[in-house]
């Protein structure tokens, strides 16, 4: 699935960014691990979107990262 590969690539990029708070990087790692589970792809996407929505309210998140996360949500909603 094209969007899934792109999503994982963006997640990896954010996780490598040391300006992103650790709790956000850890949540993104959890989301990435979720994509490796045996669940249906629709369930994986829903879980990922829910987790991404939760972390976008973190006041310590850099603005650029928040934009990247919104882009992830858009990719997953397609």
N, C-alpha and C positions, 0 to 999 in steps of 0.2 A: 504494500500500500504506500503510495507516494507521499501522502500527507504525514503518515506515521514516521517515515524516515526523516522527513524535514523537521518534524516535531522533536524527535530524539536529537537531531543535530543541534537545534536551538537550545534544548535543555542542556546538552553537554557544554555548549558555549557559555551559558549562564553559570553552570556549576564551576567552571574553571575560573570565573571572574571573582577575584578575592575581595572586590569592593561590595559584593553582594553578601548580606548577613548570612551567617552559618545556618540558621534555622530555615531560611528560604532555600538555600542550596540542598539541605537535607530533605526538604519536602519535594524538591524537584528530583532528587535521586529516588525517592519513594515512587513518584509518578513514573519514572523511567522503568523501575522494577515492575510496576504494575503492568506495563506493556508486554512483559515477558511471561505473564501468567497465562493460564489455560482458559481464562474466561473469554466470553464472546467480545468481539471488538467494540460493539456498541456499549457494553458495560464498562470496558476499559476506558473508552472516551468519556463516558459520563463521570466516572470516578476522577479522572484527570481534570476535567473541567471544574468539578466541584472543589478539588484541592487547589487548583489555580485561583479560583474565585476567592477562596479563603485567604490566600497569601497576598493578594493584591491590596488588601487593606492594611498591610504592615507599613507603619509610618517610617521605618528605617530603610525601606527599599529605595534604591536609586531610581530616579525618574526613567532613565533609559531602560532599566530592567523591567519596570512596570509596563513600558511599551512593548518590550519583547514578550512578556507574559500575555498581554492582551492579544498580540499576534498569534501566540500559541493557541489561545482559546478560539480565535477565528479559524485557524487551521483545523482544529478538532471539531468545530461545528459544521464544517463543510461536508 
